[in-house]
């Protein structure tokens, strides 16, 4: 059950990060860009292990 909760939380975070409006607001706060490619690779690797 814990893995399902972790996966759900991870999916919510991924959706936030991929949302252009969220990215725009974060950029305003930190003045930089967000590179999610490393997180995407990690997610894909974790997803592959649990399927």
N, CA, C and O atoms as a Maestro MAE file, in Angstrom:
{
 s_m_m2io_version
 :::
 2.0.0
}

f_m_ct {
 s_m_title
 :::
 protein
 m_atom[204] {
  # First column is atom index #
  i_m_mmod_type
  r_m_x_coord
  r_m_y_coord
  r_m_z_coord
  i_m_residue_number
  s_m_chain_name
  s_m_pdb_residue_name
  s_m_pdb_atom_name
  i_m_atomic_number
  :::
  1 25 0.820 -1.192 0.000 1 A "UNK " " N  " 7
  2 3 0.000 0.000 0.000 1 A "UNK " " CA " 6
  3 2 0.865 1.258 0.000 1 A "UNK " " C  " 6
  4 15 0.527 2.247 -0.650 1 A "UNK " " O  " 8
  5 25 1.978 1.218 0.727 2 A "UNK " " N  " 7
  6 3 2.870 2.369 0.774 2 A "UNK " " CA " 6
  7 2 3.418 2.732 -0.591 2 A "UNK " " C  " 6
  8 15 3.571 3.911 -0.909 2 A "UNK " " O  " 8
  9 25 3.717 1.715 -1.405 3 A "UNK " " N  " 7
  10 3 4.226 1.979 -2.756 3 A "UNK " " CA " 6
  11 2 3.180 2.677 -3.615 3 A "UNK " " C  " 6
  12 15 3.516 3.536 -4.430 3 A "UNK " " O  " 8
  13 25 1.916 2.311 -3.436 4 A "UNK " " N  " 7
  14 3 0.845 2.964 -4.208 4 A "UNK " " CA " 6
  15 2 0.711 4.426 -3.816 4 A "UNK " " C  " 6
  16 15 0.493 5.290 -4.665 4 A "UNK " " O  " 8
  17 25 0.842 4.697 -2.522 5 A "UNK " " N  " 7
  18 3 0.763 6.083 -2.058 5 A "UNK " " CA " 6
  19 2 1.950 6.872 -2.588 5 A "UNK " " C  " 6
  20 15 1.784 7.987 -3.082 5 A "UNK " " O  " 8
  21 25 3.147 6.300 -2.490 6 A "UNK " " N  " 7
  22 3 4.338 6.973 -3.015 6 A "UNK " " CA " 6
  23 2 4.196 7.251 -4.501 6 A "UNK " " C  " 6
  24 15 4.552 8.331 -4.974 6 A "UNK " " O  " 8
  25 25 3.681 6.286 -5.231 7 A "UNK " " N  " 7
  26 3 3.501 6.461 -6.675 7 A "UNK " " CA " 6
  27 2 2.486 7.565 -6.966 7 A "UNK " " C  " 6
  28 15 2.666 8.351 -7.896 7 A "UNK " " O  " 8
  29 25 1.428 7.622 -6.174 8 A "UNK " " N  " 7
  30 3 0.410 8.660 -6.375 8 A "UNK " " CA " 6
  31 2 0.987 10.043 -6.088 8 A "UNK " " C  " 6
  32 15 0.751 10.987 -6.842 8 A "UNK " " O  " 8
  33 25 1.739 10.160 -5.002 9 A "UNK " " N  " 7
  34 3 2.369 11.442 -4.661 9 A "UNK " " CA " 6
  35 2 3.358 11.839 -5.747 9 A "UNK " " C  " 6
  36 15 3.408 13.001 -6.152 9 A "UNK " " O  " 8
  37 25 4.136 10.886 -6.215 10 A "UNK " " N  " 7
  38 3 5.110 11.160 -7.272 10 A "UNK " " CA " 6
  39 2 4.414 11.651 -8.538 10 A "UNK " " C  " 6
  40 15 4.883 12.586 -9.186 10 A "UNK " " O  " 8
  41 25 3.310 11.027 -8.885 11 A "UNK " " N  " 7
  42 3 2.578 11.426 -10.092 11 A "UNK " " CA " 6
  43 2 2.029 12.847 -9.959 11 A "UNK " " C  " 6
  44 15 2.071 13.624 -10.913 11 A "UNK " " O  " 8
  45 25 1.522 13.180 -8.792 12 A "UNK " " N  " 7
  46 3 1.015 14.539 -8.562 12 A "UNK " " CA " 6
  47 2 2.138 15.553 -8.709 12 A "UNK " " C  " 6
  48 15 1.964 16.586 -9.356 12 A "UNK " " O  " 8
  49 25 3.284 15.267 -8.116 13 A "UNK " " N  " 7
  50 3 4.430 16.177 -8.215 13 A "UNK " " CA " 6
  51 2 4.862 16.319 -9.664 13 A "UNK " " C  " 6
  52 15 5.147 17.428 -10.116 13 A "UNK " " O  " 8
  53 25 4.916 15.219 -10.398 14 A "UNK " " N  " 7
  54 3 5.309 15.275 -11.812 14 A "UNK " " CA " 6
  55 2 4.339 16.144 -12.613 14 A "UNK " " C  " 6
  56 15 4.762 16.908 -13.480 14 A "UNK " " O  " 8
  57 25 3.053 16.032 -12.328 15 A "UNK " " N  " 7
  58 3 2.068 16.846 -13.046 15 A "UNK " " CA " 6
  59 2 2.258 18.323 -12.732 15 A "UNK " " C  " 6
  60 15 2.152 19.165 -13.624 15 A "UNK " " O  " 8
  61 25 2.537 18.645 -11.474 16 A "UNK " " N  " 7
  62 3 2.819 20.039 -11.120 16 A "UNK " " CA " 6
  63 2 4.023 20.552 -11.885 16 A "UNK " " C  " 6
  64 15 3.969 21.627 -12.482 16 A "UNK " " O  " 8
  65 25 5.103 19.797 -11.873 17 A "UNK " " N  " 7
  66 3 6.355 20.239 -12.484 17 A "UNK " " CA " 6
  67 2 6.199 20.408 -13.988 17 A "UNK " " C  " 6
  68 15 6.821 21.295 -14.572 17 A "UNK " " O  " 8
  69 25 5.391 19.584 -14.619 18 A "UNK " " N  " 7
  70 3 5.211 19.671 -16.071 18 A "UNK " " CA " 6
  71 2 4.192 20.742 -16.475 18 A "UNK " " C  " 6
  72 15 4.055 21.050 -17.659 18 A "UNK " " O  " 8
  73 25 3.491 21.300 -15.514 19 A "UNK " " N  " 7
  74 3 2.501 22.337 -15.793 19 A "UNK " " CA " 6
  75 2 3.218 23.646 -16.104 19 A "UNK " " C  " 6
  76 15 3.976 24.143 -15.270 19 A "UNK " " O  " 8
  77 25 2.992 24.218 -17.295 20 A "UNK " " N  " 7
  78 3 3.683 25.457 -17.678 20 A "UNK " " CA " 6
  79 2 3.431 26.621 -16.715 20 A "UNK " " C  " 6
  80 15 4.331 27.422 -16.467 20 A "UNK " " O  " 8
  81 25 2.232 26.717 -16.179 21 A "UNK " " N  " 7
  82 3 1.937 27.801 -15.236 21 A "UNK " " CA " 6
  83 2 2.749 27.623 -13.951 21 A "UNK " " C  " 6
  84 15 3.281 28.595 -13.414 21 A "UNK " " O  " 8
  85 25 2.845 26.406 -13.464 22 A "UNK " " N  " 7
  86 3 3.647 26.122 -12.270 22 A "UNK " " CA " 6
  87 2 5.101 26.494 -12.532 22 A "UNK " " C  " 6
  88 15 5.744 27.145 -11.709 22 A "UNK " " O  " 8
  89 25 5.610 26.075 -13.680 23 A "UNK " " N  " 7
  90 3 6.995 26.389 -14.037 23 A "UNK " " CA " 6
  91 2 7.207 27.902 -14.100 23 A "UNK " " C  " 6
  92 15 8.215 28.416 -13.615 23 A "UNK " " O  " 8
  93 25 6.261 28.601 -14.693 24 A "UNK " " N  " 7
  94 3 6.368 30.060 -14.799 24 A "UNK " " CA " 6
  95 2 6.442 30.709 -13.416 24 A "UNK " " C  " 6
  96 15 7.252 31.608 -13.188 24 A "UNK " " O  " 8
  97 25 5.602 30.253 -12.508 25 A "UNK " " N  " 7
  98 3 5.593 30.819 -11.155 25 A "UNK " " CA " 6
  99 2 6.881 30.493 -10.406 25 A "UNK " " C  " 6
  100 15 7.412 31.340 -9.688 25 A "UNK " " O  " 8
  101 25 7.380 29.282 -10.567 26 A "UNK " " N  " 7
  102 3 8.641 28.906 -9.916 26 A "UNK " " CA " 6
  103 2 9.782 29.735 -10.489 26 A "UNK " " C  " 6
  104 15 10.649 30.193 -9.745 26 A "UNK " " O  " 8
  105 25 9.789 29.931 -11.794 27 A "UNK " " N  " 7
  106 3 10.837 30.758 -12.411 27 A "UNK " " CA " 6
  107 2 10.820 32.172 -11.844 27 A "UNK " " C  " 6
  108 15 11.870 32.769 -11.610 27 A "UNK " " O  " 8
  109 25 9.631 32.695 -11.627 28 A "UNK " " N  " 7
  110 3 9.527 34.024 -11.028 28 A "UNK " " CA " 6
  111 2 10.168 34.037 -9.643 28 A "UNK " " C  " 6
  112 15 10.842 34.997 -9.268 28 A "UNK " " O  " 8
  113 25 9.952 32.969 -8.895 29 A "UNK " " N  " 7
  114 3 10.476 32.904 -7.534 29 A "UNK " " CA " 6
  115 2 11.986 32.710 -7.489 29 A "UNK " " C  " 6
  116 15 12.664 33.324 -6.666 29 A "UNK " " O  " 8
  117 25 12.516 31.866 -8.360 30 A "UNK " " N  " 7
  118 3 13.945 31.561 -8.286 30 A "UNK " " CA " 6
  119 2 14.760 32.195 -9.398 30 A "UNK " " C  " 6
  120 15 15.990 32.197 -9.342 30 A "UNK " " O  " 8
  121 25 14.090 32.731 -10.408 31 A "UNK " " N  " 7
  122 3 14.804 33.422 -11.482 31 A "UNK " " CA " 6
  123 2 15.634 32.508 -12.359 31 A "UNK " " C  " 6
  124 15 16.650 32.944 -12.899 31 A "UNK " " O  " 8
  125 25 15.242 31.264 -12.519 32 A "UNK " " N  " 7
  126 3 15.992 30.332 -13.359 32 A "UNK " " CA " 6
  127 2 15.053 29.421 -14.117 32 A "UNK " " C  " 6
  128 15 13.864 29.708 -14.250 32 A "UNK " " O  " 8
  129 25 15.586 28.338 -14.608 33 A "UNK " " N  " 7
  130 3 14.761 27.385 -15.337 33 A "UNK " " CA " 6
  131 2 14.726 26.056 -14.599 33 A "UNK " " C  " 6
  132 15 15.571 25.774 -13.749 33 A "UNK " " O  " 8
  133 25 13.743 25.259 -14.939 34 A "UNK " " N  " 7
  134 3 13.575 23.951 -14.324 34 A "UNK " " CA " 6
  135 2 13.877 22.896 -15.378 34 A "UNK " " C  " 6
  136 15 13.247 22.861 -16.436 34 A "UNK " " O  " 8
  137 25 14.838 22.043 -15.082 35 A "UNK " " N  " 7
  138 3 15.183 20.948 -15.986 35 A "UNK " " CA " 6
  139 2 14.692 19.659 -15.346 35 A "UNK " " C  " 6
  140 15 15.261 19.190 -14.359 35 A "UNK " " O  " 8
  141 25 13.642 19.092 -15.907 36 A "UNK " " N  " 7
  142 3 13.058 17.883 -15.333 36 A "UNK " " CA " 6
  143 2 13.586 16.610 -15.978 36 A "UNK " " C  " 6
  144 15 13.109 15.522 -15.656 36 A "UNK " " O  " 8
  145 25 14.547 16.714 -16.869 37 A "UNK " " N  " 7
  146 3 15.008 15.525 -17.593 37 A "UNK " " CA " 6
  147 2 15.588 14.480 -16.644 37 A "UNK " " C  " 6
  148 15 15.351 13.286 -16.830 37 A "UNK " " O  " 8
  149 25 16.337 14.902 -15.636 38 A "UNK " " N  " 7
  150 3 16.899 13.933 -14.691 38 A "UNK " " CA " 6
  151 2 15.783 13.258 -13.894 38 A "UNK " " C  " 6
  152 15 15.827 12.048 -13.670 38 A "UNK " " O  " 8
  153 25 14.797 14.022 -13.469 39 A "UNK " " N  " 7
  154 3 13.663 13.440 -12.754 39 A "UNK " " CA " 6
  155 2 12.881 12.487 -13.646 39 A "UNK " " C  " 6
  156 15 12.426 11.439 -13.189 39 A "UNK " " O  " 8
  157 25 12.724 12.844 -14.913 40 A "UNK " " N  " 7
  158 3 12.028 11.967 -15.854 40 A "UNK " " CA " 6
  159 2 12.755 10.637 -16.011 40 A "UNK " " C  " 6
  160 15 12.124 9.580 -16.025 40 A "UNK " " O  " 8
  161 25 14.084 10.687 -16.130 41 A "UNK " " N  " 7
  162 3 14.865 9.448 -16.256 41 A "UNK " " CA " 6
  163 2 14.737 8.601 -14.994 41 A "UNK " " C  " 6
  164 15 14.576 7.383 -15.076 41 A "UNK " " O  " 8
  165 25 14.809 9.236 -13.831 42 A "UNK " " N  " 7
  166 3 14.685 8.504 -12.573 42 A "UNK " " CA " 6
  167 2 13.301 7.880 -12.455 42 A "UNK " " C  " 6
  168 15 13.164 6.727 -12.046 42 A "UNK " " O  " 8
  169 25 12.274 8.649 -12.815 43 A "UNK " " N  " 7
  170 3 10.905 8.138 -12.771 43 A "UNK " " CA " 6
  171 2 10.755 6.923 -13.685 43 A "UNK " " C  " 6
  172 15 10.185 5.908 -13.286 43 A "UNK " " O  " 8
  173 25 11.266 7.029 -14.907 44 A "UNK " " N  " 7
  174 3 11.173 5.921 -15.853 44 A "UNK " " CA " 6
  175 2 11.870 4.683 -15.313 44 A "UNK " " C  " 6
  176 15 11.362 3.570 -15.452 44 A "UNK " " O  " 8
  177 25 13.036 4.872 -14.695 45 A "UNK " " N  " 7
  178 3 13.764 3.748 -14.115 45 A "UNK " " CA " 6
  179 2 13.006 3.117 -12.965 45 A "UNK " " C  " 6
  180 15 12.928 1.892 -12.868 45 A "UNK " " O  " 8
  181 25 12.448 3.939 -12.095 46 A "UNK " " N  " 7
  182 3 11.672 3.418 -10.970 46 A "UNK " " CA " 6
  183 2 10.404 2.745 -11.456 46 A "UNK " " C  " 6
  184 15 10.028 1.683 -10.960 46 A "UNK " " O  " 8
  185 25 9.754 3.352 -12.411 47 A "UNK " " N  " 7
  186 3 8.526 2.796 -12.954 47 A "UNK " " CA " 6
  187 2 8.787 1.424 -13.570 47 A "UNK " " C  " 6
  188 15 7.987 0.503 -13.404 47 A "UNK " " O  " 8
  189 25 9.897 1.291 -14.273 48 A "UNK " " N  " 7
  190 3 10.255 0.022 -14.903 48 A "UNK " " CA " 6
  191 2 10.468 -1.063 -13.845 48 A "UNK " " C  " 6
  192 15 10.073 -2.212 -14.046 48 A "UNK " " O  " 8
  193 25 11.091 -0.704 -12.723 49 A "UNK " " N  " 7
  194 3 11.377 -1.693 -11.674 49 A "UNK " " CA " 6
  195 2 10.118 -2.205 -11.000 49 A "UNK " " C  " 6
  196 15 10.071 -3.362 -10.582 49 A "UNK " " O  " 8
  197 25 9.093 -1.361 -10.884 50 A "UNK " " N  " 7
  198 3 7.898 -1.742 -10.141 50 A "UNK " " CA " 6
  199 2 6.798 -2.335 -11.001 50 A "UNK " " C  " 6
  200 15 5.783 -2.795 -10.480 50 A "UNK " " O  " 8
  201 25 6.986 -2.328 -12.297 51 A "UNK " " N  " 7
  202 3 5.938 -2.889 -13.174 51 A "UNK " " CA " 6
  203 2 6.115 -4.369 -13.317 51 A "UNK " " C  " 6
  204 15 5.336 -5.020 -14.013 51 A "UNK " " O  " 8
  :::
 }
 m_bond[203] {
  # First column is bond index #
  i_m_from
  i_m_to
  i_m_order
  :::
  1 1 2 1
  2 2 3 1
  3 3 4 2
  4 3 5 1
  5 5 6 1
  6 6 7 1
  7 7 8 2
  8 7 9 1
  9 9 10 1
  10 10 11 1
  11 11 12 2
  12 11 13 1
  13 13 14 1
  14 14 15 1
  15 15 16 2
  16 15 17 1
  17 17 18 1
  18 18 19 1
  19 19 20 2
  20 19 21 1
  21 21 22 1
  22 22 23 1
  23 23 24 2
  24 23 25 1
  25 25 26 1
  26 26 27 1
  27 27 28 2
  28 27 29 1
  29 29 30 1
  30 30 31 1
  31 31 32 2
  32 31 33 1
  33 33 34 1
  34 34 35 1
  35 35 36 2
  36 35 37 1
  37 37 38 1
  38 38 39 1
  39 39 40 2
  40 39 41 1
  41 41 42 1
  42 42 43 1
  43 43 44 2
  44 43 45 1
  45 45 46 1
  46 46 47 1
  47 47 48 2
  48 47 49 1
  49 49 50 1
  50 50 51 1
  51 51 52 2
  52 51 53 1
  53 53 54 1
  54 54 55 1
  55 55 56 2
  56 55 57 1
  57 57 58 1
  58 58 59 1
  59 59 60 2
  60 59 61 1
  61 61 62 1
  62 62 63 1
  63 63 64 2
  64 63 65 1
  65 65 66 1
  66 66 67 1
  67 67 68 2
  68 67 69 1
  69 69 70 1
  70 70 71 1
  71 71 72 2
  72 71 73 1
  73 73 74 1
  74 74 75 1
  75 75 76 2
  76 75 77 1
  77 77 78 1
  78 78 79 1
  79 79 80 2
  80 79 81 1
  81 81 82 1
  82 82 83 1
  83 83 84 2
  84 83 85 1
  85 85 86 1
  86 86 87 1
  87 87 88 2
  88 87 89 1
  89 89 90 1
  90 90 91 1
  91 91 92 2
  92 91 93 1
  93 93 94 1
  94 94 95 1
  95 95 96 2
  96 95 97 1
  97 97 98 1
  98 98 99 1
  99 99 100 2
  100 99 101 1
  101 101 102 1
  102 102 103 1
  103 103 104 2
  104 103 105 1
  105 105 106 1
  106 106 107 1
  107 107 108 2
  108 107 109 1
  109 109 110 1
  110 110 111 1
  111 111 112 2
  112 111 113 1
  113 113 114 1
  114 114 115 1
  115 115 116 2
  116 115 117 1
  117 117 118 1
  118 118 119 1
  119 119 120 2
  120 119 121 1
  121 121 122 1
  122 122 123 1
  123 123 124 2
  124 123 125 1
  125 125 126 1
  126 126 127 1
  127 127 128 2
  128 127 129 1
  129 129 130 1
  130 130 131 1
  131 131 132 2
  132 131 133 1
  133 133 134 1
  134 134 135 1
  135 135 136 2
  136 135 137 1
  137 137 138 1
  138 138 139 1
  139 139 140 2
  140 139 141 1
  141 141 142 1
  142 142 143 1
  143 143 144 2
  144 143 145 1
  145 145 146 1
  146 146 147 1
  147 147 148 2
  148 147 149 1
  149 149 150 1
  150 150 151 1
  151 151 152 2
  152 151 153 1
  153 153 154 1
  154 154 155 1
  155 155 156 2
  156 155 157 1
  157 157 158 1
  158 158 159 1
  159 159 160 2
  160 159 161 1
  161 161 162 1
  162 162 163 1
  163 163 164 2
  164 163 165 1
  165 165 166 1
  166 166 167 1
  167 167 168 2
  168 167 169 1
  169 169 170 1
  170 170 171 1
  171 171 172 2
  172 171 173 1
  173 173 174 1
  174 174 175 1
  175 175 176 2
  176 175 177 1
  177 177 178 1
  178 178 179 1
  179 179 180 2
  180 179 181 1
  181 181 182 1
  182 182 183 1
  183 183 184 2
  184 183 185 1
  185 185 186 1
  186 186 187 1
  187 187 188 2
  188 187 189 1
  189 189 190 1
  190 190 191 1
  191 191 192 2
  192 191 193 1
  193 193 194 1
  194 194 195 1
  195 195 196 2
  196 195 197 1
  197 197 198 1
  198 198 199 1
  199 199 200 2
  200 199 201 1
  201 201 202 1
  202 202 203 1
  203 203 204 2
  :::
 }
}
